[in-house]
Amino acid sequence: MRIDGVAKTGGEVRSIALSVDESVLYAALSDSAEILALEAKSCKEITRLRVSGEPWAVLPSPDADSLFVADFD
């Protein structure tokens, strides 16, 4: 196994998920109530999405239209 990239998230990562087309990596940041979207190949930040609560898991929909987020509460 090898490490292809490292991303500084600025938060506590609870889970990660890869988009269906494998171009975007999503990270649930529980301490900052955000979902971080990164370019999968470069680990460059695309955007941060504020969510309510404390996200512990994220899953992109098969059609890439939605993100499902599980809250700790």
N, C-alpha and C positions, 0 to 999 in steps of 0.2 A: 504494500500500500504506500502511496506517496501523497504528499500535500501539494496541491496545485495552486493554492492561493489562500491568503489570509485577509480577513476584512476586520477593520476596527468598527464595531457597532455602536460604541458609546452607551451600551446598555447591557442588561442581563438577558442573554438569549435562552429562551425556554425550549424552542423548537425551530426547525427549519423545514422548508418544503420547496421543491423544485417545480416550476411551471411545466405543463404538459409538453411544450415544445423545447424544454430544457434551456431556455434563454434567460429566465429570471429566477433568482433565489430569494425566497421570502423568509424573514426571521421574525419571530414573535419576541418582542422585548418587554418583559413583564414589568420591570421597574419604571419604565418611561411611558407605558401604555401606548406603544407604537408597533406598527408592522413596518419593517424595513425591507425595501425592495432593492436588490443588487443585481447588476449584470453578472450572470453566472460565470462567464469566461474571465472577466477582468476583476470581479469583486468591487466594481465602482458603484457608488450609491446612485440609484435612480430616483427614489423618493422615500419619504416617511409618511405613513398614514396614522393619524391619531385615532385611537379607539377608546371606548369607555372600559373601565374595569382594569383587570390585570390579565392580558393575553398570555395563554400558555401554549396554544397550538394554533397553527394556521394551515389551511389547505386551499389551494386554488381550484376552482371549478374546472371540469374538463373542457368547457368552451372558452376558458380564460376571461370570462365576463365578470366573475365574482370571486371574492375570497371568503372562506368560512373561517371564523375565528372563535376559538374556545376560550371562555373567560374562567378564571379561577373561582370566582364567587358562585 
